[in-house]
Amino acid sequence: MGKQQVVITAVPTEAVSFVKSLRLIADLGLGDAKNLSYYLAASLPCVLVAGVDQEVADHILSLLQEAGAGAKTEDSSLDVPMLLCPEANEKYRWSWLGGRVSVD
């Protein structure tokens, strides 16, 4: 059996349950989950996770639908699990304090 991906098609207006679901699915902190929900709302339809087994995709789908989000599963072209990370499209450098700062 092939791998699956979960696509977000609609974001609920009541965001609390949706953010909680994202925290559970992706093991994110509150701030990161909120930022991801904003990104998803601005990028519909958007792949949240790809390259997962059917059982995992179905579990993620049920969590999202219980939170009021529109989502669907599709066949994935990826064989390894991948999770949406919008920060990967930004450039960073290390500051002298050891933290990460955005390069504008």
Beta strands, then each sheet from edge to edge (+ up, - down):
strand 1: 4-10
strand 2: 46-52
strand 3: 70-75
strand 4: 82-83
strand 5: 92-94
strand 6: 100-102
sheet 1: 3+ 1- 2+ 4-
sheet 2: 5+ 6-
end
